Amino acid sequence: METWVIATSLIFLYLVFTLVLGIVANRMMTVDMEDFLLYGRRAGFIVLYLTVVASFHSVFAFLGSGGFFYTHGVGFWAAGTWTLLVGAITYVIGTRIWALGKAFGYITPADMLADFYESEAVRIAVAVVSVVFTILYIQAQAQGLGYIINVASDGRIGLELGTLILLVVAAIYLMAGGLRAVYWTDVLQGIWMYLAIWVGALVLSYELFGGPLELWRAVSEQRPDLLSLPGPKGFFTPGMWIGMTITLSFGVVFQPHMMIRYYTAVDGKTLKLLGATTPIYLMTLFIPAALIGLGGAIVMPGLEGPAADRIFPELLFAYAPPWLTGIILAGATAAAMSTLDSILHANMTVLTRDVYQRYINPNESQAHYVWVGRGIVLGLLVVGYYLSVLTLDFLGGTGHPFGSWSTATYASDYRCVLPWRSHTYEGRCSRWNLCGTRCVIRHPGSLTAPPRVAWRCLVSSHQYYGSNQCVGCYAIAVKGNNRASAW
């Protein structure tokens, strides 16, 4: 049987299994917003751990990180210190966010921020920015999924069709089972992607070099520039390293889909254990990515840009058995879908809770809001698909996702880790305005550039938002307000 048949069949088998999990989750669901949107605030350690780490590692773990090592060397793994900050943030701040959410019934980030600043304008701003800028991730993950199935089928399934198929599957199980379905599929996806990339890297290293140690020796002899800083292209300067460390910790943790996960924990101890162990998964996943990228630089030299991002599947099709290639590409699908479904859920939650329930129709039944949320998912599916098809070259930037975007966020990143003496609504709005202005200054061509370039400018704005939102969250979680002090 041909490789593409096996690979495509395994991916579709995986998709069917996720749909089954969605159906089972639907049968266990109660018609209640907290159950549909927050897993009933009953997520235990194993479920919460796997959904958090799976959501952190997106399609970049498979299609971008290997290309990053291929192009820039080991500097990216050195910048993995961001994973330690993720654990510390979760341990210290995440537990307090959970406590406040449980005490006051918060469901979205805007609930907490608007309550603290006592401002509906803050609620609206947070809700709008949450949705507008996280659509970027729907676009990126959808494109990654389309590419994966296109490669697995040897081009027989087009990028547009592959993107649509996988978007529809994620939307179906989300609409069926809510966050419970997302969490259950993330458990599967978190395990699958971790094993897939490790097995793939080890198989390739033994097949091509005789083992990981021999791979490292070959790299040290033939491409020693990949084993030093700042790397062959001078990318990993101290400023870039610090910027990535801050941006990839604070900037990601306080994105809506990650913050919502703090609300869902069954208790504070679960979040403390989560904070203590999350870095293990996040950091060790990049060890096999390094083996893939560095080994690929020896075996398939000369790749640039998007071609370098594809080094993992290229090596698999050239040197791995068909069944293993299929399993690993299904793992790549899992990596993308675990982030995609989380972003879809977060946007649905924000639009349902912060917009529809708050301002449009505040006195309806719980069942009504659940159905509205499902309708919103369909709308997000259409928007995400349109953006994915509109700029299909966006994935080509995956190999450099945190380059100029991260450097544009340095100032705000450093501010976000400092506790302010006071936190006001006016101050928060000023930070947002400064961030947006600085983004335009950094990317002046975005005002007249083609859509794909302007869209990348929005990525910088999104990172500004994620990094600066932590200022408000830090204020609430650490200092508290009059209401929170009661807790």
C-alpha positions in Angstrom: 0.0 0.0 0.0 1.3 3.5 -0.9 2.5 5.8 1.8 0.0 8.5 1.1 -2.9 6.0 1.5 -1.7 4.9 4.9 -0.9 8.4 6.1 -4.2 9.9 5.0 -6.2 6.9 6.4 -4.6 7.2 9.8 -5.4 11.0 9.9 -9.0 10.4 9.0 -9.2 7.6 11.6 -7.9 10.0 14.2 -10.5 12.6 13.1 -13.3 10.1 13.5 -12.1 9.3 17.0 -12.2 12.9 18.0 -15.8 13.1 16.7 -16.7 10.1 18.8 -15.2 11.8 21.9 -17.4 14.9 21.1 -20.5 12.8 21.0 -19.7 11.1 24.3 -19.0 14.5 25.8 -22.4 15.7 24.6 -24.2 12.9 26.3 -22.5 13.8 29.6 -23.1 17.5 29.3 -25.7 19.4 31.4 -27.5 22.4 29.9 -25.6 24.9 31.8 -23.2 27.6 30.7 -20.5 26.7 33.3 -20.6 23.1 32.2 -20.6 24.0 28.5 -18.0 26.8 28.7 -15.9 25.8 31.8 -16.1 22.1 32.2 -18.2 22.7 35.3 -15.0 24.0 37.0 -14.2 20.3 37.7 -11.0 19.7 35.6 -8.6 17.5 37.5 -4.8 17.5 37.1 -4.3 15.0 34.3 -7.0 16.5 32.1 -6.0 20.1 32.8 -2.3 19.3 32.4 -2.7 17.7 29.0 -5.1 20.4 27.6 -2.7 23.2 28.8 0.4 21.7 27.3 -1.4 20.6 24.1 -2.8 24.1 23.7 0.7 25.6 24.2 2.2 23.5 21.4 0.5 24.2 18.2 1.4 23.3 14.6 4.6 25.1 15.1 5.9 22.2 17.2 5.9 20.0 14.1 6.2 22.4 11.1 8.0 25.3 12.5 10.3 24.3 15.3 12.3 21.9 13.2 12.7 24.5 10.6 13.8 27.0 13.3 16.6 24.6 14.5 17.5 23.9 10.8 17.9 27.6 10.1 19.1 29.1 13.3 20.6 26.3 15.4 20.2 25.4 19.1 19.5 29.0 20.2 15.8 28.3 20.1 16.2 25.5 22.7 18.3 27.9 24.9 15.4 30.3 24.7 13.2 27.5 26.2 13.7 29.3 29.6 10.2 30.7 28.8 8.8 27.4 29.9 10.1 27.9 33.4 8.3 31.2 33.6 5.1 29.6 32.4 5.3 27.3 35.4 6.0 30.1 37.8 3.2 32.2 36.5 0.7 29.4 36.8 1.9 28.5 40.3 1.8 32.0 41.7 -0.8 33.9 39.7 -2.9 31.1 38.1 -4.0 29.9 41.5 -5.3 33.3 42.5 -7.1 33.8 39.2 -8.8 30.4 39.9 -9.8 31.5 43.4 -11.3 34.8 42.2 -13.1 33.1 39.3 -14.7 30.6 41.6 -15.6 33.2 44.3 -17.2 35.7 41.9 -18.3 33.4 39.0 -15.9 34.8 36.4 -16.0 33.0 33.1 -14.0 35.2 30.8 -10.9 37.4 31.2 -13.1 40.4 30.7 -15.3 39.4 33.7 -12.3 39.8 36.0 -10.7 42.8 34.4 -14.0 44.8 34.1 -14.8 43.9 37.8 -11.4 45.1 39.0 -11.4 48.4 37.0 -15.2 48.8 37.4 -15.5 49.7 33.8 -17.7 48.4 31.0 -15.4 50.0 28.5 -12.6 47.7 29.7 -15.0 44.7 29.2 -15.7 45.7 25.7 -12.1 46.4 24.8 -10.9 43.1 26.2 -13.7 41.2 24.5 -13.0 42.8 21.1 -9.3 42.5 21.2 -9.5 38.9 22.5 -11.6 37.9 19.4 -9.9 40.0 16.7 -6.4 39.0 17.4 -6.8 35.4 18.4 -8.4 34.8 15.0 -4.8 35.0 13.8 -4.2 31.7 15.5 -7.3 30.1 13.9 -5.9 31.1 10.6 -2.4 29.8 11.3 -3.6 26.5 12.7 -6.1 26.0 9.9 -3.4 26.5 7.3 -1.1 24.1 9.1 -3.8 21.5 9.1 -4.5 22.0 5.4 -0.8 21.6 4.7 -0.5 18.5 6.8 -3.3 16.7 5.0 -2.1 18.0 1.7 1.4 16.5 2.3 -0.1 13.3 3.8 -2.2 12.7 0.7 0.7 13.5 -1.7 -1.2 16.6 -3.0 -4.4 14.7 -3.8 -6.3 16.7 -1.2 -5.8 20.4 -1.8 -4.8 22.9 0.9 -8.2 24.6 0.8 -10.2 21.4 1.1 -7.9 20.0 3.8 -8.3 23.2 5.8 -12.1 23.1 5.5 -12.3 19.4 6.5 -10.3 19.8 9.7 -11.9 23.1 10.7 -15.3 21.4 10.3 -14.3 18.5 12.5 -13.0 20.7 15.3 -16.2 22.8 15.1 -18.4 19.8 15.3 -17.0 18.2 18.4 -16.7 21.7 20.1 -20.4 22.4 19.4 -21.4 18.9 20.5 -19.6 18.7 23.8 -18.3 22.2 24.7 -15.1 22.5 26.7 -15.5 18.9 27.9 -15.1 17.7 24.3 -12.1 20.1 23.9 -10.4 18.8 27.0 -11.0 15.1 26.2 -9.7 15.5 22.7 -6.7 17.5 24.1 -5.9 14.6 26.4 -5.6 12.4 23.3 -3.9 15.0 21.3 -1.4 15.9 24.0 -0.3 12.3 24.4 -0.3 11.6 20.7 1.8 14.6 19.6 4.4 14.1 22.3 4.9 10.5 21.5 4.8 11.1 17.7 7.5 13.7 17.6 9.8 11.8 20.0 9.4 8.5 18.1 9.8 10.2 14.7 13.0 12.0 15.8 14.5 8.8 17.3 13.7 6.7 14.3 15.2 9.2 11.9 18.3 9.8 14.1 19.0 6.0 14.2 18.1 5.5 10.5 20.3 8.4 9.3 23.1 8.6 11.8 23.1 5.5 14.0 21.6 7.4 17.0 21.3 10.8 18.6 24.9 10.9 19.8 26.2 10.2 16.4 23.9 12.9 15.0 25.3 15.5 17.4 28.9 14.4 16.4 28.0 14.9 12.7 26.5 18.3 13.3 29.6 19.4 15.4 31.9 18.3 12.6 29.9 19.5 9.6 27.8 22.5 10.9 29.4 23.7 14.2 27.7 27.1 13.5 24.4 25.5 14.4 25.6 24.6 17.9 26.7 28.1 18.9 25.1 31.4 19.6 23.9 33.7 18.0 23.6 31.0 15.3 24.6 31.0 11.6 22.4 34.0 10.8 23.1 35.9 14.0 19.5 35.6 15.0 19.8 34.7 18.7 21.3 37.8 20.2 20.9 38.4 24.0 18.0 40.8 23.2 16.2 38.2 21.1 16.7 35.6 23.7 15.3 37.8 26.5 12.5 39.0 24.3 11.4 35.4 23.4 11.6 34.3 27.0 9.3 37.1 28.2 6.9 37.1 25.2 6.4 33.4 25.0 5.6 33.2 28.7 3.5 36.2 29.8 2.4 36.8 26.3 0.9 33.3 25.8 -0.3 32.5 29.4 -2.6 35.5 29.4 -4.2 34.8 26.1 -8.0 34.2 26.5 -7.9 30.4 25.9 -5.1 29.9 28.5 -6.7 32.2 31.1 -10.0 30.4 30.8 -8.3 27.2 31.7 -7.3 28.6 35.1 -11.0 29.1 35.9 -11.7 25.4 35.1 -9.5 23.7 37.7 -11.2 21.7 40.4 -9.0 23.3 43.2 -6.0 25.5 43.8 -3.7 22.5 44.5 -4.3 21.3 41.0 -3.1 24.5 39.5 0.0 24.5 41.8 0.9 21.0 40.6 0.2 22.2 37.1 2.6 25.0 37.5 5.3 22.8 38.9 5.2 20.2 36.1 4.1 22.1 32.9 7.7 23.1 32.0 8.7 19.4 31.8 6.5 18.8 28.8 6.9 22.1 27.2 10.7 22.1 27.2 11.3 18.4 26.4 9.2 18.5 23.3 11.8 20.7 21.7 14.6 18.1 22.2 13.3 15.9 19.4 12.6 19.0 17.3 16.3 19.9 17.6 17.3 16.4 16.5 15.0 16.8 13.5 16.2 20.2 12.5 19.9 19.8 13.1 19.9 16.3 11.5 17.9 17.6 8.5 20.5 20.4 8.0 23.1 17.6 7.4 20.9 15.3 5.3 19.0 17.9 3.3 21.1 21.1 3.3 20.2 24.3 1.4 16.5 24.6 2.3 15.2 28.1 2.9 12.1 29.7 4.3 8.9 27.6 4.0 10.9 24.7 2.7 12.9 24.5 5.9 9.7 24.5 7.9 8.8 21.3 6.1 11.9 19.4 7.1 10.1 16.9 9.4 7.6 15.6 6.9 10.2 15.6 4.1 12.5 13.4 6.2 9.6 11.1 7.1 8.5 10.5 3.5 12.1 9.9 2.5 13.4 7.7 5.3 10.5 6.5 7.6 8.2 3.5 7.0 4.7 4.5 5.7 2.8 3.4 8.8 5.1 5.5 11.1 4.8 8.5 8.7 1.0 8.3 9.0 1.0 8.1 12.8 3.4 11.0 13.1 1.4 13.2 10.7 -1.7 12.4 12.7 0.3 13.6 15.7 1.0 16.8 13.7 -2.7 17.1 13.1 -3.3 16.7 16.9 -0.8 19.5 17.6 -2.7 21.9 15.4 -6.2 20.9 16.4 -5.4 21.1 20.1 -4.7 24.8 19.7 -7.4 25.4 17.1 -10.3 24.0 19.2 -9.1 26.0 22.2 -9.1 29.3 20.3 -12.5 28.5 18.8 -13.8 27.8 22.3 -12.3 31.0 23.8 -13.8 33.2 21.1 -17.1 31.5 21.4 -17.0 32.0 25.2 -16.1 35.7 24.9 -18.7 36.5 22.3 -21.4 34.6 24.1 -20.7 35.8 27.6 -19.2 39.3 27.1 -21.3 40.4 24.2 -24.5 38.5 23.7 -25.5 37.7 27.2 -24.2 41.0 28.6 -25.5 43.5 26.1 -27.9 41.9 23.6 -30.1 39.4 25.4 -29.3 39.2 29.1 -32.4 37.4 30.4 -32.5 34.2 28.5 -32.2 30.6 29.7 -29.0 28.7 30.0 -30.0 26.4 27.1 -30.5 29.5 24.9 -26.9 30.7 25.5 -25.5 27.3 24.8 -27.2 27.3 21.4 -26.0 30.8 20.7 -22.5 29.7 21.5 -22.8 26.9 18.9 -24.0 29.3 16.3 -21.0 31.6 17.0 -18.7 28.6 16.4 -20.1 28.3 12.9 -19.5 31.9 12.3 -15.9 31.7 13.5 -15.4 28.6 11.3 -16.4 30.7 8.2 -14.2 33.6 9.1 -11.2 31.4 9.9 -11.6 29.5 6.7 -11.9 32.7 4.6 -8.7 34.2 6.2 -6.8 30.9 5.7 -7.7 30.8 2.0 -7.1 34.5 1.6 -3.4 34.4 2.8 -2.2 30.9 2.2 1.4 32.0 2.3 1.1 32.9 6.0 2.4 29.5 7.1 5.6 30.3 5.4 6.3 32.7 8.2 6.1 29.9 10.7 9.9 29.5 10.6 10.3 33.0 11.9 7.2 33.5 14.0 8.8 35.3 16.9 11.5 37.3 15.2 10.5 40.9 14.4 7.2 40.3 16.2 9.0 39.6 19.5 11.4 42.5 19.2 8.5 44.9 18.7 7.2 43.9 22.1 10.3 44.3 24.3 9.3 47.5 26.1 5.8 46.3 27.0 7.1 42.9 27.9 9.5 44.3 30.5 6.8 46.5 31.9 4.4 43.7 32.3 6.5 41.8 34.9 6.7 44.8 37.2 4.0 45.4 39.9 2.6 48.9 39.6 1.8 50.9 42.7 -1.7 51.6 41.3 -3.8 50.3 38.4 -6.4 52.5 36.8 -8.7 52.3 33.9 -7.0 55.3 32.3 -3.6 53.8 32.7 -4.7 50.5 31.1 -6.2 52.3 28.1 -3.0 54.4 27.8 -0.9 51.2 27.6 -3.1 49.8 24.9 -2.9 53.0 22.8 0.9 53.1 23.3 1.2 49.5 22.2 -0.8 50.0 19.1 1.0 53.1 18.2 4.4 51.5 18.6 3.3 48.6 16.5 2.5 51.0 13.6 5.8 52.8 14.1 7.6 49.4 14.0 5.7 48.4 10.8 4.9 51.7 9.0 4.5 49.9 5.7 1.5 48.0 7.1 -0.7 51.0 6.5 -0.4 50.6 2.7 1.0 47.0 2.5 -0.8 44.0 1.0 -3.2 42.2 3.3 -0.7 39.5 4.4 1.8 42.1 5.6 -0.8 44.2 7.4 -2.0 40.9 9.0 1.5 40.3 10.3 1.4 43.8 11.9 -1.7 42.7 13.7 0.3 39.8 15.1 2.6 42.3 16.8 -0.5 44.1 18.1 -1.7 40.7 19.4 1.5 40.1 21.3 1.3 43.5 22.7 -2.2 42.7 23.9 -1.2 39.4 25.4 1.8 40.8 27.2 0.0 43.9 28.5 -3.1 42.1 29.6 -0.9 40.4 32.2 -0.5 43.8 33.9 -4.1 43.9 34.7 -4.1 40.2 35.6 -1.1 40.6 37.8 -2.7 43.6 39.6 -5.9 41.6 40.3 -4.3 38.3 41.2 -1.5 39.6 43.4 -2.8 42.9 44.8 -6.5 42.2 44.6 -9.3 44.8 44.8 -11.9 45.6 47.5 -14.0 42.6 46.6 -11.1 40.2 46.2 -9.6 41.1 49.5 -12.5 39.4 51.1 -11.1 36.1 49.7 
